[in-house]
Each structure stands twice: as C-alpha cells, then as structure tokens.
Amino acid sequence: MIFRFTIQCLLISLFAFLVNGCGGNNSSSGEFTVVQDVKVGAFDASLAAKGEQIFKMKCIACHQYDKRLVGPPLRDVAKRRSANYIISMIISPEEMQEKNDTVKALVQQYMTKMTNQNVTLDDARAIYEHLREIAGLK
Ligand code: HEC
C-alpha cells in the first residue's frame, strides 16, 4: 500500500516537473524572453495608430518594412515571432542579445546591435499592435 502510494507521488512530481520545466523565464517554445505575459486580444486600431507614430520616431532609422536596412525588415515579424519576443526586443534589446538564441544569431548576421530606444512597456505594446497591422494579422 505505502509502496504504491510512494510510486504515485513520484510519478505525479515527475509529471509536474516535465510540464513546468525548471520554472521561470521561458516561453512555451523554451526560448528566453524578458516579458512572458503579453496579452494579445482583438485588434485595436487606435493603439496601432499610436504605435505607428512611435515606430516612425524611434525605429525607422534602422528598420524598413520590406527591405533590410541596419536591422531586419519588419513587415512579417509579427508572423515570425511571438508577442513576448517582439516586446522584449523593444524594451530590452541588450538582455535579448545576451540571452535569446534567435537574437544572438541576428547580431552575428547583421553585425551590429540594436540599441535601447527607451520605450515604455505600454508604448512597446502599441508598436506591437502596429506590427500586427502591417503583417495583416488584424
Ligand atoms: C540602431 C538601429 C536600430 C534601431 C533604432 C532599432 N532597431 Fe530593431 N534591430 C536592429 C538590429 C541590428 C537588429 C538585429 C538584432 C541585433 O543585432 O541586435 C534588430 C532586431 C529587431 C527585432 C527582431 C527582428 C527579428 O527578425 O527577430 C525587432 C522586433 C526589432 N528590432 C524592433 C525594433 C523596433 C520596434 C524599434 C523601435 C522602437 C527598433 N527595433 C529600433 C537595429 C535597430
């Protein structure tokens, strides 16, 4: 009886461990991101319009929509990457360059590092809504 109970406990803990992993900092794909809980609901046109303004001030020097400039073209980025990844990249490129394998590879490929544009989390969320719009995900 006691033996069976112990085995059951072990199996349950093993299952919990497998489901939760080692805890913490990773999205479901196992990739490091700075934020993990970005909520993406119905498309919000006024938020996207605000995001477009900020994009044109802070991002356009290095990113075009369809052509490589200093950084990658961003037309389809909302299709290629998760909301957590994109918003993490906007608010803390340094941490992503250090810890995210995809971004590490991009630094090699583009031979330059994205610099921190001092964007707040709210403004980053607005930019994400704009990137969603241009990717046709609304
Ligand atoms: C100084 C140039 C520069 C500025 C300004 C800049 N970026 Fe970047 N960005 C890059 C580079 C270069 C990369 C490739 C990764 C790296 O080398 O750091 C990149 C990567 C990215 C990525 C990841 C793309 C992918 O395919 O995974 C996103 C998303 C991004 N930038 C969004 C933005 C947004 C939004 C802004 C404005 C707030 C911005 N960037 C401002 C240079 C810049």
Boltz pocket constraint, residues with backbone or C-beta under 6 A from the ligand:
constraints:
  - pocket:
      binder: B
      contacts: [[A, 54], [A, 55], [A, 58], [A, 59], [A, 60], [A, 61], [A, 62], [A, 63], [A, 70], [A, 71], [A, 72], [A, 73], [A, 77], [A, 81], [A, 85], [A, 86], [A, 89], [A, 90], [A, 93], [A, 97], [A, 103], [A, 106], [A, 107], [A, 108], [A, 110], [A, 111], [A, 112], [A, 113], [A, 114], [A, 115], [A, 117], [A, 119], [A, 127]]
      max_distance: 6.0
